[in-house]
Amino acid sequence: QVQLVESGGGLVQAGGSLRLSCAASGSIFSINAMGWYRQAPGKQRELVASITSGNRINYGDSVKGRFTISRDNAKNTVYLQMNSLKPEDTAIYYCNCLCGLPPFVSWGQGTQVTVSS
């Protein structure tokens, strides 16, 4: 079993910044990829950003140029630096990990990000 603990969410004004962190623990064995998804009220969960063990990075179209994903392999932690935040970025942000042996998908409990106009 893999546990993902997110932190760093909160309330920020439009144009501001937040940094999310997600630490993985438990039966990790290996991490194939970690990422962030978000879900706003009444909308489907969508990819924000992901990073593979080979440092291949993918961003959702709506966050390109504003958000940056990074990882600290020694700490089994992934970060999401969010700049130039917009009210439409308001959502619950979920950490995701494809890890374990054999690999399986795990989800964090989510952290709320609210951007006021």
C-alpha positions in Angstrom: 0.0 0.0 0.0 1.2 3.5 -0.9 0.3 6.6 1.1 0.4 10.0 -0.6 0.2 13.1 1.7 -0.4 16.5 0.0 0.2 19.9 1.5 0.4 23.5 0.5 -3.1 24.3 -0.6 -4.9 27.4 0.5 -6.5 30.7 -0.5 -4.7 33.1 -2.7 -5.5 36.2 -4.7 -5.5 36.1 -8.5 -1.9 36.6 -9.8 -0.5 35.0 -6.7 1.5 31.8 -6.2 1.3 28.6 -4.3 3.5 25.5 -4.0 2.0 22.1 -3.5 3.9 19.1 -2.1 3.2 15.4 -2.2 5.2 12.9 -0.3 4.9 9.2 -1.0 5.5 6.5 1.6 4.7 2.9 2.2 5.3 0.0 -0.3 6.7 2.2 -3.0 9.6 0.0 -4.3 9.8 2.1 -7.3 8.1 5.2 -8.7 7.3 5.2 -12.4 5.5 8.5 -12.4 3.9 11.1 -10.2 1.6 13.9 -11.0 -1.1 16.3 -10.1 -4.8 16.3 -11.1 -7.5 18.7 -10.2 -11.3 18.7 -10.0 -13.5 21.7 -9.8 -17.1 21.5 -8.8 -19.3 20.1 -11.5 -16.3 19.2 -13.7 -14.3 16.1 -14.5 -10.9 15.5 -12.9 -8.2 16.7 -15.3 -4.5 16.4 -15.6 -2.5 19.3 -14.3 1.1 18.0 -14.6 3.0 14.7 -14.5 6.6 13.7 -14.3 8.1 10.2 -15.0 11.1 8.5 -13.6 12.9 9.5 -16.7 11.9 13.2 -16.1 9.5 13.3 -19.0 7.1 16.1 -18.1 3.6 16.7 -19.3 1.3 19.7 -18.6 -2.3 20.3 -19.1 -2.9 23.0 -21.7 -4.5 25.4 -19.3 -1.5 25.6 -17.0 1.4 25.6 -19.5 3.8 28.4 -18.8 2.4 29.1 -15.3 2.9 25.8 -13.4 6.1 23.8 -12.9 6.3 20.3 -11.7 9.5 18.9 -10.1 10.5 15.9 -7.9 13.0 15.0 -5.2 13.7 11.4 -5.7 15.5 11.1 -2.4 12.4 12.2 -0.6 9.9 10.5 -2.8 8.2 13.9 -3.1 6.7 15.8 -6.0 6.1 19.5 -6.1 3.9 21.8 -8.1 4.8 25.4 -8.2 1.8 27.4 -9.3 2.3 31.0 -10.5 0.0 33.6 -12.0 -2.9 31.8 -10.5 -6.4 32.5 -11.9 -9.8 32.0 -10.4 -10.4 29.2 -12.8 -7.5 27.3 -11.1 -9.8 26.9 -8.1 -10.2 23.2 -7.5 -9.2 20.3 -5.3 -5.8 19.2 -6.3 -5.0 15.5 -6.1 -1.6 13.9 -6.1 -1.2 10.7 -8.1 1.5 8.1 -8.2 2.2 5.1 -10.4 4.4 3.2 -8.1 4.9 -0.1 -6.4 5.8 -3.5 -7.7 4.0 -4.3 -9.9 3.1 -0.7 -10.5 -0.4 0.5 -9.5 -2.1 3.9 -9.2 -2.5 5.6 -5.9 -4.2 8.9 -5.0 -3.8 11.4 -2.2 -6.7 12.8 -0.3 -6.7 16.1 -2.1 -5.9 19.7 -1.1 -8.1 22.7 -1.8 -6.8 25.6 -3.8 -9.0 28.6 -4.0 -8.1 31.7 -6.1 -10.1 34.8 -5.4 -10.6 37.5 -8.1 
